[in-house]
Amino acid sequence: MSAETGTDTCPRVSRRFRLQWEEAQNAWVLLYPEGMVKLNQSAGEIMRRCDGSRTVSAIVADLEQAFGASGLADDVAKFLELARGQQWIEG
């Protein structure tokens, strides 16, 4: 896990994008002036928790509780690194 995706960071959706549920797509999407990114279910669940007030640890704990799972920290960290690389998140 890089320093930028440490468990104490509070990621938020980048100001370049707007996250919303898109009924027609039956999925969470990231909207931006040039288009749209359709997120899979896991990505949507992570992104909707990236509100700038929750730490990565809190996001992981919330996901594990919501889905009755454990050991999600590595998968969440990998997705957040990808999302940061795509400039979907900041913070």
C-alpha positions as CSV (number, residue, x, y, z in Angstrom):
1,M,0.0,0.0,0.0
2,S,1.5,3.3,-1.0
3,A,1.6,6.3,1.4
4,E,-1.1,8.0,-0.7
5,T,-3.5,5.1,0.0
6,G,-2.6,4.6,3.7
7,T,-5.3,3.5,6.0
8,D,-5.5,7.0,7.6
9,T,-6.2,8.9,4.4
10,C,-9.8,10.1,3.7
11,P,-10.3,9.7,-0.1
12,R,-13.1,11.6,-1.8
13,V,-14.4,11.6,-5.4
14,S,-12.4,14.0,-7.5
15,R,-14.0,17.3,-8.3
16,R,-13.6,16.4,-11.9
17,F,-16.3,13.7,-11.5
18,R,-19.8,13.2,-10.2
19,L,-20.7,9.9,-8.7
20,Q,-24.3,8.9,-9.1
21,W,-26.6,5.9,-9.4
22,E,-27.7,5.5,-13.0
23,E,-31.0,3.6,-13.2
24,A,-30.6,3.0,-16.9
25,Q,-27.3,1.4,-16.4
26,N,-28.3,-0.3,-13.1
27,A,-25.0,0.8,-11.7
28,W,-23.0,3.5,-10.1
29,V,-21.3,5.8,-12.6
30,L,-18.8,8.5,-12.6
31,L,-19.9,11.4,-14.8
32,Y,-17.4,13.9,-16.3
33,P,-17.8,16.5,-19.1
34,E,-16.5,14.1,-21.8
35,G,-18.5,11.0,-20.8
36,M,-19.2,8.4,-18.2
37,V,-17.4,5.6,-16.4
38,K,-19.7,2.7,-15.5
39,L,-18.5,1.0,-12.3
40,N,-18.9,-2.6,-11.3
41,Q,-20.7,-3.3,-8.1
42,S,-17.5,-3.5,-5.9
43,A,-16.1,-0.3,-7.4
44,G,-19.4,1.5,-6.9
45,E,-19.6,0.4,-3.2
46,I,-16.1,1.6,-2.5
47,M,-16.5,4.9,-4.4
48,R,-19.8,5.8,-2.7
49,R,-18.0,5.6,0.6
50,C,-15.2,7.9,-0.6
51,D,-16.8,11.1,0.9
52,G,-13.7,12.8,2.3
53,S,-14.7,12.1,5.8
54,R,-14.0,8.4,6.2
55,T,-10.5,6.9,6.4
56,V,-9.6,3.9,4.2
57,S,-9.8,1.8,7.4
58,A,-13.3,3.0,8.1
59,I,-14.3,2.3,4.5
60,V,-12.9,-1.3,4.7
61,A,-14.7,-1.8,8.1
62,D,-18.0,-0.5,6.7
63,L,-17.7,-2.8,3.6
64,E,-16.8,-5.8,5.7
65,Q,-19.8,-5.2,7.9
66,A,-22.2,-4.4,5.1
67,F,-21.3,-7.6,3.1
68,G,-20.5,-10.0,6.0
69,A,-16.9,-10.3,4.7
70,S,-13.4,-10.0,6.0
71,G,-10.0,-9.5,4.6
72,L,-11.1,-6.8,2.1
73,A,-8.3,-4.3,3.0
74,D,-5.9,-5.4,0.1
75,D,-8.6,-5.4,-2.5
76,V,-9.9,-1.9,-1.4
77,A,-6.3,-0.6,-1.4
78,K,-5.7,-1.9,-4.9
79,F,-8.9,-0.4,-6.2
80,L,-8.1,3.0,-4.5
81,E,-4.6,3.0,-6.1
82,L,-6.3,2.4,-9.5
83,A,-8.9,5.1,-8.8
84,R,-6.2,7.5,-7.8
85,G,-4.2,6.7,-11.0
86,Q,-7.4,7.4,-13.1
87,Q,-7.9,10.6,-11.1
88,W,-11.3,9.4,-9.9
89,I,-10.4,10.2,-6.2
90,E,-8.3,12.7,-4.3
91,G,-7.2,12.9,-0.7
